[in-house]
């Protein structure tokens, strides 16, 4: 009994050293399977999709219904993912203590949670928002469970490149909630999340490659190694930086402020990517990049919202007037 307790403690310590999230917090089993730590970033990109539309800011009831329905749909996707991968989770050190493989929650109870969340999410979105937003939320759920978890993850090292579409759908939900359709600006943020996802996820995969290798999941660091993964991260990192700049054009107004405030975000992202490229096997550098990539996407969404504030719009108008005035001054 003492030895088993010692092993459990050592596993927890190992997990805390490698996994770049937070200290292990014991959540209720029904909440743990919903993966609540993933939901805030999905909601942030939903808000970003809203901020890119002329309809921003949304009425409070529609805003609450969109975020509430989106959170429940994401929770349902997380539960279904845990259900499908419960055997796999039981064989990985990082996930063996989760609610389903550890027996703290039965599969039937988890399935009931997933169905309940899906039904309530659909009801809220259809009645409080519109059918397009509801349909896109369900598409995101199905993409995560069927496309990524079931089809791509166990079969190809490019799983997150294609499967990242699931995490990129919330901006479309936000745009649809705001206007009833998805315009070019919404698709810009969708594409930005798509190109950001591989670099973000592969940084985490570098930390967990031994776990993935042990259970036969062909993540890129397992198949190609750390050096090739770092080079792939650099390519997608540059694509993220370049594509993020087009937000200046995607915003209905306030693009100048967005562009100026974006510079330090992109500079820091580029610095972290280059640090990892110089030492691909350094887990601390991979951990730092993973953490910053999360803050980066939160920051992008915050900049989109700030850029729609009246002061930002005024700054934009004055800045453009100054630029035009300087352009008309002859060089001496």
FENDACOR-V270169 format. One record per run of one state. SS is the DSSP state (a for helix, b for strand, c for the rest). FROM is the first residue (numbers start at 1). LEN is the number of residues. If there is no record, write none. Layout:
{{SS & FROM & LEN} {SS & FROM & LEN}}
This chain:
{{c & 1 & 1} {a & 2 & 17} {c & 19 & 10} {a & 29 & 4} {c & 33 & 3} {a & 36 & 16} {c & 52 & 8} {a & 60 & 25} {c & 85 & 1} {a & 86 & 6} {c & 92 & 15} {a & 107 & 22} {c & 129 & 2} {a & 131 & 22} {c & 153 & 6} {a & 159 & 5} {c & 164 & 1} {a & 165 & 4} {c & 169 & 1} {a & 170 & 10} {c & 180 & 4} {a & 184 & 24} {c & 208 & 1} {a & 209 & 7} {c & 216 & 4} {a & 220 & 5} {c & 225 & 1} {a & 226 & 19} {c & 245 & 2} {a & 247 & 4} {c & 251 & 4} {a & 255 & 24} {c & 279 & 4} {a & 283 & 24} {c & 307 & 3} {a & 310 & 18} {c & 328 & 5}}
